[in-house]
């Protein structure tokens, strides 16, 4: 049971968590495409623990705090792709809504999860969740969020705004431009060819605009504004959301989602649509200019949002638009056994070269067996295939355009 501690007055502190471990095999993995079998620290859910605090302020109002830390069960390490606390916010809730401040789920994640998530017993399969590749990171730092609902919660709405803090994207672009131009000229002056000079310039720029820099910028250097609205009654839920994200050097990305679900008896049906559209500046004539480096930073960051095997991602290249259609169902055979299946179709366009205009199909089927209210086991099979633009691959190491995954795991909640 969650641990509860009563503090002074009417305060309440709750410690909770999920521990999940699985064995996963994927085909077409690695440079030789020989496949990979490994233990992962979360198959159906990412392992985590959290602390929730509530203090009754009287008059129907209360103060809120939530902290959530994610880790890998297979090694015990902190999730290397995330800050120590994936969620960290404080807020006030009263008769006129709830205001929270800090690192939180964004409005796209909120509306999809609460309204038309893939599975009724667990919103997503953590090892394979293509819908989250359209959620612009799912969480946002430096955020203000205001949520309001009708007393019966048939209608729920929220708006968010995040501050563009720690944004050194322009400074990084200037440094990368200077380093690239210096490397280019030094190579030519040393007797190198134009092709060698271009390669040296690219390497110098990449040294400054690498994965670590992109990860740092994504952590807190984006401004966002958006909201969602949801209706739910008599087994039917409908909702939609919008989020504008301003990338570190000024590119705006508009993201939309719309969908719904219906529950009747043991059945659960859901469908949804998502759209991400980036408004990139024109490509500068000088590929070594600061403007060109700024464009490289924003393209690399968008690719970080869109790629990644766990969210069904694939390389974006010079594409600027991605759409996702999703439809699925769940069926509860017995109180202990649940089945679910989901299909996603992604379409990527806007590639000037044409090499990244492509279509992707994703299918996942899962069975979950509950030993108790807190412990369950699961088995899932997923399949990804890409057609179209030849530059579109699942990852640059394998260059694969198709992959099948098999996951079996055990999960416990406390």
RODRENTOR-727467 format. One line per field, with one value per residue (C-alpha): residue in one letter; residue number from 0; x negated, y, z. Coordinates in Angstrom, 3 decimals, padded with zeros to 6 digits. Example, Ala and Ser with C-alpha at 12.3 -4.5 7.8 and 13.67 -1.06 7.14 Angstrom:
2
residu	(A, S)
num	(0, 1)
X	(-012.300, -013.670)
Y	(-004.500, -001.060)
Z	(007.800, 007.140)
//
This chain:
414
residu	(X, X, X, X, X, X, X, X, X, X, X, X, X, X, X, X, X, X, X, X, X, X, X, X, X, X, X, X, X, X, X, X, X, X, X, X, X, X, X, X, X, X, X, X, X, X, X, X, X, X, X, X, X, X, X, X, X, X, X, X, X, X, X, X, X, X, X, X, X, X, X, X, X, X, X, X, X, X, X, X, X, X, X, X, X, X, X, X, X, X, X, X, X, X, X, X, X, X, X, X, X, X, X, X, X, X, X, X, X, X, X, X, X, X, X, X, X, X, X, X, X, X, X, X, X, X, X, X, X, X, X, X, X, X, X, X, X, X, X, X, X, X, X, X, X, X, X, X, X, X, X, X, X, X, X, X, X, X, X, X, X, X, X, X, X, X, X, X, X, X, X, X, X, X, X, X, X, X, X, X, X, X, X, X, X, X, X, X, X, X, X, X, X, X, X, X, X, X, X, X, X, X, X, X, X, X, X, X, X, X, X, X, X, X, X, X, X, X, X, X, X, X, X, X, X, X, X, X, X, X, X, X, X, X, X, X, X, X, X, X, X, X, X, X, X, X, X, X, X, X, X, X, X, X, X, X, X, X, X, X, X, X, X, X, X, X, X, X, X, X, X, X, X, X, X, X, X, X, X, X, X, X, X, X, X, X, X, X, X, X, X, X, X, X, X, X, X, X, X, X, X, X, X, X, X, X, X, X, X, X, X, X, X, X, X, X, X, X, X, X, X, X, X, X, X, X, X, X, X, X, X, X, X, X, X, X, X, X, X, X, X, X, X, X, X, X, X, X, X, X, X, X, X, X, X, X, X, X, X, X, X, X, X, X, X, X, X, X, X, X, X, X, X, X, X, X, X, X, X, X, X, X, X, X, X, X, X, X, X, X, X, X, X, X, X, X, X, X, X, X, X, X, X, X, X, X, X, X, X, X, X, X, X, X)
num	(0, 1, 2, 3, 4, 5, 6, 7, 8, 9, 10, 11, 12, 13, 14, 15, 16, 17, 18, 19, 20, 21, 22, 23, 24, 25, 26, 27, 28, 29, 30, 31, 32, 33, 34, 35, 36, 37, 38, 39, 40, 41, 42, 43, 44, 45, 46, 47, 48, 49, 50, 51, 52, 53, 54, 55, 56, 57, 58, 59, 60, 61, 62, 63, 64, 65, 66, 67, 68, 69, 70, 71, 72, 73, 74, 75, 76, 77, 78, 79, 80, 81, 82, 83, 84, 85, 86, 87, 88, 89, 90, 91, 92, 93, 94, 95, 96, 97, 98, 99, 100, 101, 102, 103, 104, 105, 106, 107, 108, 109, 110, 111, 112, 113, 114, 115, 116, 117, 118, 119, 120, 121, 122, 123, 124, 125, 126, 127, 128, 129, 130, 131, 132, 133, 134, 135, 136, 137, 138, 139, 140, 141, 142, 143, 144, 145, 146, 147, 148, 149, 150, 151, 152, 153, 154, 155, 156, 157, 158, 159, 160, 161, 162, 163, 164, 165, 166, 167, 168, 169, 170, 171, 172, 173, 174, 175, 176, 177, 178, 179, 180, 181, 182, 183, 184, 185, 186, 187, 188, 189, 190, 191, 192, 193, 194, 195, 196, 197, 198, 199, 200, 201, 202, 203, 204, 205, 206, 207, 208, 209, 210, 211, 212, 213, 214, 215, 216, 217, 218, 219, 220, 221, 222, 223, 224, 225, 226, 227, 228, 229, 230, 231, 232, 233, 234, 235, 236, 237, 238, 239, 240, 241, 242, 243, 244, 245, 246, 247, 248, 249, 250, 251, 252, 253, 254, 255, 256, 257, 258, 259, 260, 261, 262, 263, 264, 265, 266, 267, 268, 269, 270, 271, 272, 273, 274, 275, 276, 277, 278, 279, 280, 281, 282, 283, 284, 285, 286, 287, 288, 289, 290, 291, 292, 293, 294, 295, 296, 297, 298, 299, 300, 301, 302, 303, 304, 305, 306, 307, 308, 309, 310, 311, 312, 313, 314, 315, 316, 317, 318, 319, 320, 321, 322, 323, 324, 325, 326, 327, 328, 329, 330, 331, 332, 333, 334, 335, 336, 337, 338, 339, 340, 341, 342, 343, 344, 345, 346, 347, 348, 349, 350, 351, 352, 353, 354, 355, 356, 357, 358, 359, 360, 361, 362, 363, 364, 365, 366, 367, 368, 369, 370, 371, 372, 373, 374, 375, 376, 377, 378, 379, 380, 381, 382, 383, 384, 385, 386, 387, 388, 389, 390, 391, 392, 393, 394, 395, 396, 397, 398, 399, 400, 401, 402, 403, 404, 405, 406, 407, 408, 409, 410, 411, 412, 413)
X	(000.000, -001.201, -002.967, -001.020, -002.351, -000.148, -001.949, -000.692, 002.831, 004.413, 001.332, 000.858, -002.295, -002.118, -005.043, -004.206, -006.003, -006.112, -008.851, -008.834, -011.387, -011.197, -013.177, -012.912, -014.137, -014.242, -015.117, -017.231, -019.129, -022.800, -025.265, -024.965, -021.161, -021.575, -018.987, -019.316, -018.011, -018.324, -016.690, -015.054, -014.090, -010.462, -008.386, -004.775, -005.655, -008.844, -009.978, -009.587, -008.892, -007.214, -006.079, -002.730, -001.885, 001.461, 002.237, 005.819, 005.970, 009.661, 012.566, 012.218, 008.639, 005.405, 001.708, 000.082, -003.437, -004.531, -007.988, -008.646, -011.985, -012.473, -015.050, -016.031, -015.196, -017.725, -020.701, -019.317, -020.647, -018.823, -017.255, -020.123, -017.745, -015.929, -016.582, -016.588, -012.960, -010.899, -008.054, -008.626, -005.886, -004.035, -000.551, 002.758, 006.181, 009.525, 013.104, 011.897, 009.376, 005.783, 002.588, -000.748, -004.328, -007.402, -008.236, -004.966, -003.202, -002.289, 001.272, 000.826, -000.178, 002.632, 005.458, 004.280, 003.631, 006.924, 009.129, 007.900, 004.834, 003.868, 004.810, 007.483, 005.370, 002.100, 002.121, -000.923, -003.396, -006.571, -008.871, -006.747, -004.526, -004.423, -001.824, -004.327, -006.573, -003.968, -003.701, -006.684, -008.546, -005.464, -006.915, -007.886, -010.152, -009.543, -005.800, -002.716, 000.427, 004.002, 006.694, 010.424, 013.302, 017.049, 018.151, 019.092, 015.822, 017.688, 015.771, 012.085, 009.808, 006.272, 003.831, 000.048, -002.782, -006.492, -009.336, -012.271, -014.983, -018.647, -018.379, -021.915, -020.976, -022.010, -025.335, -025.987, -025.203, -027.679, -030.403, -029.706, -029.814, -033.157, -034.655, -033.393, -034.749, -038.132, -038.365, -037.360, -040.019, -042.753, -042.148, -042.343, -045.463, -047.039, -046.547, -043.294, -040.574, -037.233, -035.556, -038.059, -037.554, -033.776, -034.190, -036.443, -033.948, -031.119, -033.121, -033.948, -030.295, -029.104, -031.506, -029.522, -026.067, -025.998, -023.494, -024.537, -023.967, -020.631, -019.569, -020.507, -018.554, -015.507, -015.566, -014.602, -015.211, -011.815, -008.818, -005.429, -001.801, 001.253, 004.294, 006.769, 010.467, 012.012, 015.584, 016.393, 019.730, 021.490, 018.417, 017.692, 014.667, 013.747, 010.892, 008.440, 005.358, 002.966, -000.612, -002.994, -006.658, -009.325, -012.623, -015.869, -016.769, -013.265, -011.566, -007.896, -006.357, -002.570, -001.187, 002.462, 004.276, 007.907, 009.541, 011.896, 012.683, 015.705, 016.081, 018.917, 018.829, 015.474, 014.746, 012.656, 012.360, 010.252, 009.073, 007.035, 005.077, 001.910, 000.083, -003.301, -004.294, -007.602, -008.019, -011.713, -013.448, -014.784, -018.127, -020.918, -023.173, -026.271, -026.205, -028.772, -026.898, -025.362, -021.890, -022.714, -023.932, -020.747, -018.722, -020.869, -020.201, -016.435, -016.348, -018.423, -016.112, -012.990, -014.593, -015.236, -011.511, -010.464, -012.989, -013.670, -012.713, -010.582, -008.212, -008.121, -010.347, -012.295, -014.704, -013.190, -016.019, -014.837, -011.110, -008.980, -005.582, -004.467, -000.966, 000.193, 003.508, 004.261, 007.008, 007.234, 009.268, 009.052, 011.022, 011.175, 011.546, 011.612, 011.095, 007.413, 006.742, 006.796, 005.995, 005.296, 004.219, 003.324, 002.479, 000.716, -000.012, -002.549, -003.123, -006.123, -006.271, -007.964, -011.374, -012.911, -015.280, -012.437, -014.599, -012.545, -008.991, -007.818, -005.101, -005.413, -003.106, -003.141, -001.238, -001.342, 000.615, 000.406, 001.801, 001.747, 002.470, 003.087, 001.997, 003.395, 004.372, 000.688, -001.253, -000.823, -002.718, -002.510, -003.461, -003.597, -004.540, -005.158, -006.031, -007.356, -007.792, -008.739, -008.147, -008.957, -011.958, -015.176, -016.765, -014.118, -015.444, -014.690, -018.230, -021.481, -023.458, -021.416, -019.827, -016.822, -013.429, -011.544, -011.725, -009.814, -009.891, -008.925, -008.556, -007.706, -007.796, -006.621, -005.332, -004.501, -002.864, -003.093)
Y	(000.000, 003.601, 004.958, 007.770, 010.139, 012.669, 015.927, 018.910, 020.087, 018.269, 017.582, 014.286, 012.802, 009.796, 007.709, 005.614, 003.774, 001.321, -001.273, -002.868, -005.123, -006.993, -008.984, -007.554, -008.926, -006.763, -007.725, -005.647, -004.129, -003.095, -002.474, -006.086, -006.115, -009.338, -008.422, -007.721, -009.406, -007.533, -006.794, -003.380, -001.391, -000.990, -002.712, -001.774, 001.131, 003.021, 002.308, 005.279, 006.442, 009.608, 011.768, 013.560, 016.135, 017.751, 020.328, 021.351, 025.150, 025.319, 026.634, 023.847, 024.812, 022.850, 023.112, 020.494, 019.172, 016.320, 014.887, 011.897, 010.159, 007.597, 004.817, 001.642, -001.535, -003.615, -001.579, 000.557, 003.657, 006.911, 007.199, 008.773, 010.626, 012.474, 014.867, 013.436, 014.474, 014.048, 015.839, 018.555, 021.071, 022.956, 024.427, 025.506, 023.966, 025.493, 026.058, 027.956, 025.456, 024.405, 026.357, 024.493, 025.623, 023.596, 020.639, 018.956, 016.865, 019.043, 019.472, 017.057, 014.225, 015.135, 014.978, 011.811, 009.930, 010.907, 010.609, 008.113, 006.261, 003.023, 000.540, 000.780, -000.889, 000.952, 004.057, 003.044, 000.250, 002.058, 000.044, 000.907, 003.998, 005.739, 008.269, 009.956, 010.800, 013.470, 014.947, 017.347, 015.708, 014.975, 017.028, 020.683, 022.524, 026.026, 025.640, 027.363, 025.238, 026.159, 023.444, 023.869, 021.360, 021.270, 019.774, 016.475, 016.542, 015.969, 018.948, 019.473, 022.073, 023.307, 025.883, 026.007, 028.473, 027.819, 030.305, 030.295, 029.983, 029.148, 029.578, 029.840, 028.482, 031.656, 031.811, 028.144, 028.768, 031.663, 029.534, 026.643, 028.978, 030.427, 026.992, 025.645, 028.584, 028.353, 024.598, 025.134, 027.782, 025.951, 022.787, 024.675, 026.553, 023.255, 021.909, 020.056, 019.775, 021.576, 018.294, 017.760, 021.333, 020.848, 017.638, 019.407, 022.262, 019.799, 017.974, 021.252, 022.308, 018.906, 019.058, 022.057, 021.041, 017.444, 015.276, 016.671, 020.263, 019.400, 017.588, 020.601, 022.982, 020.695, 020.599, 024.218, 026.453, 026.247, 028.530, 026.825, 027.920, 025.717, 024.065, 021.200, 020.491, 017.134, 015.836, 012.515, 010.901, 007.508, 005.684, 008.235, 010.548, 013.187, 015.660, 017.811, 019.893, 022.407, 023.301, 025.792, 025.164, 027.734, 025.938, 027.490, 029.597, 030.684, 027.912, 027.470, 023.978, 023.738, 020.478, 019.387, 016.295, 015.166, 011.876, 009.883, 006.563, 004.505, 001.892, -000.614, -003.759, -005.506, -003.532, -000.390, 001.380, 004.433, 006.519, 009.679, 012.004, 014.024, 016.669, 018.372, 021.176, 023.068, 026.514, 026.470, 029.506, 029.270, 027.510, 030.142, 030.319, 030.076, 026.699, 027.935, 031.080, 031.570, 031.410, 028.012, 026.777, 028.024, 026.047, 022.975, 023.280, 023.487, 020.633, 018.458, 019.242, 018.430, 015.137, 014.423, 014.922, 012.767, 009.907, 007.131, 003.471, 003.572, 006.127, 004.573, 007.320, 007.527, 010.056, 013.390, 014.645, 017.808, 017.046, 019.579, 017.901, 014.664, 013.227, 010.185, 008.319, 005.812, 003.265, 000.415, -001.675, -003.535, -006.499, -007.794, -011.575, -012.181, -009.916, -010.884, -011.065, -008.090, -008.006, -004.971, -004.111, -000.810, 000.391, 003.649, 005.137, 007.938, 010.191, 012.527, 015.277, 018.583, 017.104, 019.374, 016.613, 014.076, 011.590, 011.892, 011.992, 008.651, 006.568, 004.371, 001.642, 000.581, -002.320, -003.474, -006.268, -006.906, -009.294, -008.414, -010.819, -009.448, -011.671, -009.068, -005.405, -004.471, -007.171, -008.167, -009.842, -008.953, -010.129, -007.832, -008.026, -004.935, -004.303, -001.200, -000.763, 002.288, 002.966, 005.950, 008.270, 006.299, 008.505, 007.587, 004.881, 003.770, 004.545, 005.472, 002.569, -000.197, 001.752, -000.526, 000.283, -002.483, -004.036, -006.521, -006.531, -009.137, -008.089, -010.106, -008.568, -008.229, -005.096, -004.146, -000.981, 000.202)
Z	(000.000, -000.590, 002.474, 004.171, 006.814, 008.579, 009.254, 011.226, 010.401, 007.484, 005.369, 003.568, 002.040, -000.302, -001.524, -004.581, -007.357, -010.256, -010.757, -014.210, -015.917, -019.211, -021.745, -025.263, -028.590, -031.709, -035.274, -037.672, -034.752, -034.849, -037.654, -038.874, -038.453, -036.504, -033.893, -030.194, -027.041, -023.760, -020.449, -020.287, -017.210, -018.225, -020.882, -020.150, -017.813, -017.138, -013.588, -011.254, -007.741, -006.656, -003.774, -003.673, -001.038, -000.275, 002.393, 003.171, 003.213, 004.091, 002.055, -000.493, -001.351, -001.032, -001.811, -004.070, -004.639, -006.897, -007.550, -009.833, -010.426, -013.211, -013.203, -015.040, -013.134, -015.094, -013.814, -011.004, -012.760, -013.316, -016.760, -018.717, -021.058, -018.279, -015.398, -011.869, -011.404, -014.570, -012.819, -010.235, -009.541, -006.819, -007.023, -005.578, -006.191, -005.302, -006.445, -009.520, -010.826, -010.299, -010.979, -011.002, -011.650, -012.621, -014.874, -015.899, -018.529, -021.501, -022.771, -025.707, -023.379, -020.975, -023.502, -025.285, -022.031, -020.409, -023.499, -026.121, -024.835, -026.554, -023.831, -021.110, -018.384, -019.109, -021.324, -023.367, -023.753, -022.666, -024.943, -027.998, -028.029, -031.453, -030.302, -027.964, -030.904, -031.739, -028.226, -028.494, -025.646, -023.471, -020.563, -020.445, -018.010, -016.623, -017.132, -015.782, -016.171, -015.291, -015.252, -014.707, -014.714, -014.190, -010.834, -012.522, -014.553, -017.796, -019.155, -018.389, -019.929, -019.397, -020.764, -020.465, -020.946, -020.506, -020.313, -022.718, -020.070, -020.538, -024.289, -025.675, -029.097, -030.940, -029.077, -029.835, -033.518, -033.641, -032.025, -034.408, -037.404, -036.326, -035.677, -039.012, -041.034, -039.292, -039.948, -043.594, -044.247, -042.329, -044.367, -047.680, -046.604, -045.619, -049.137, -048.618, -051.245, -051.064, -050.107, -047.278, -046.116, -046.063, -044.050, -041.552, -041.227, -040.620, -037.940, -036.175, -036.162, -034.981, -032.059, -030.788, -032.022, -030.810, -028.935, -025.541, -026.647, -028.213, -025.050, -022.919, -025.135, -025.127, -021.341, -020.814, -023.802, -025.469, -025.121, -025.356, -025.306, -025.753, -024.286, -024.462, -023.939, -023.042, -022.691, -021.017, -020.117, -020.367, -021.643, -024.379, -024.263, -026.851, -026.774, -028.650, -027.968, -029.497, -028.565, -030.155, -029.367, -030.184, -030.713, -029.362, -032.410, -033.366, -035.371, -034.443, -034.362, -034.294, -032.907, -032.928, -031.739, -031.823, -030.883, -028.727, -027.091, -026.088, -023.340, -023.234, -021.111, -021.646, -024.850, -025.324, -028.687, -029.504, -032.458, -032.840, -035.089, -034.514, -036.567, -036.109, -038.516, -038.268, -039.815, -040.704, -042.198, -045.750, -046.097, -046.144, -049.192, -046.986, -045.199, -042.659, -041.619, -038.140, -039.729, -041.238, -037.850, -036.176, -038.694, -037.979, -034.248, -034.674, -037.194, -034.859, -031.954, -033.955, -034.975, -031.275, -030.602, -033.568, -033.492, -030.982, -031.083, -027.945, -029.456, -032.918, -034.248, -037.483, -038.997, -040.035, -042.283, -044.049, -043.630, -041.769, -041.338, -039.726, -039.273, -037.310, -037.486, -034.730, -034.068, -031.591, -029.203, -025.927, -024.579, -021.014, -021.320, -017.564, -014.530, -014.721, -018.481, -020.873, -024.576, -026.733, -030.256, -031.879, -035.389, -036.253, -039.670, -039.876, -042.859, -043.196, -045.835, -046.694, -047.571, -050.237, -051.335, -051.363, -049.478, -046.288, -047.648, -046.308, -044.683, -041.607, -040.319, -036.661, -035.082, -031.461, -029.752, -026.021, -023.411, -019.716, -016.833, -013.325, -010.449, -008.048, -008.009, -007.904, -009.785, -013.430, -016.270, -019.955, -023.431, -026.459, -030.133, -032.274, -035.910, -037.700, -041.456, -043.529, -047.211, -049.390, -049.044, -049.012, -046.364, -043.809, -041.481, -037.933, -036.795, -038.517, -037.022, -038.653, -041.484, -040.957, -042.468, -040.704, -037.259, -035.114, -031.335, -028.741, -025.096, -021.984, -018.535, -014.952, -013.226, -009.638, -008.313, -004.741)
//
